[in-house]
Amino acid sequence: FLYQFKKVLAAHALSFDEAGAELEVDSGIWKNICKGNFLPTKNLIFSLALTAHLSLEEMLTLLYEISEELDFAIEKDVVVAYLVSRKVFNEDMIDSALAEYKVKNLFIKRQANG
């Protein structure tokens, strides 16, 4: 996993810290993922794909590396795959789509409004 993870981040000129800054994940867990000690969850890869503007191919590669794949019988997988494949990376549009389909449990950090 770590080799592909580094390759994907490098393609987007992102460091581990920059990629992690957009995610709502414990810093200790993130550091262990970046060292290759832990594997991320499917939801964390979905979150990374949306925040780091990954391509569908990059997202699928990372999912494959953790022995996961898209399951089009699961609404969350369909919504995330659509957003990534259509390059919909606008925060408001992502939030609207996730809310409309009641997609939860992603680790996307959002700034508080106001």
N, C-alpha and C positions, 0 to 999 in steps of 0.2 A: 504493500500500500504506500509506504513512505516515498518510494521512488516516483510513483505516478503522482502523488500529492505534490511533491516538490516541482515536478515537471509542469503540472497544471498551474500552480501558483506563479512559476517563473514565466509562463506564457502570458500571464496577466500583469507581470511586473509587480507582484505582491509578495511581501515577506510574510512569515508566519504571524508576526505581530499585527501587521496591517489587516490580514484576512480575519484574524481573531477579534480585532477591534469592532467588527461589524456584527459579531455573534454574541448572543447571551448565553455564555457557557463559562463554567468555573475555570479560572485561570490555571489551576493545577491540572485539571483534566485536559485543557487545551495544550498545555506544555507537554504532557505525556503523549498526546496524539501526535504532536509535532516531532517528538523524539522517536516515534514508532513503538512506544510502549503500550499504547491503547489504540484500538480501532474506533473510528467514529461510528455513530449510529446512522441509519438511513436518513432520519430526520435532520441530523447535523449536515450531512452531505446535501440534502435538499436546501437547507438554509444557506450553506456556502455557495451553492449554485446560483441562488437568487441574489445574494449580496455581492459576490465576486464577478457576476456576469459571465458565468461559465457557459460554454456551448452544451448542447444536449449530449454530444459525443463525449465531452470531458466529464459530465455528470455520470453518464453511463459507465465510463471507464472506472471512476472512483467507486461506484456502486459494485461493479464487478470485483474490484479488489477486496471488498469486504463481504463477498459472497451474497450480494443482494442484487435485485433487478426491479425494474418497474413492473407493477402489477396493475393492469388497466381495469381490474375489478374494484380497485380501491380509489375512491374519489380524490384523496390527497395526491396520489401518484399521477392521476390524470391532470389535475389542476397544475401541479408543479411542472410536469412534462410540457404542458401547453405553454405556460409562461416562459420557460427556458427555451423551448424550440422556436417560439415567436419573438424571442429577445425582448420580452416585456420586463424591463428592469426598473421602471418608475415606481418609487415606493408607494405612492398613493394607489396606483393601479394594482400593484401586488397586494396591498392591504385590502382593497375592495374585493378582489377575486378570492382571496383567502376567507374573508368574512362572508361573502355570498355563498360559498360552498362549505362554510363552517369548518375550515381547515385549521386545526390547532396543533400544538406541540412542535412548532418550528422554533428555532433558536435565533430569530432575527431581532437584533437590538434596534430599538426605535428611540429617538429623542422625545422627551416629554414636550408636548405643545404648551405654549403659554409662557 
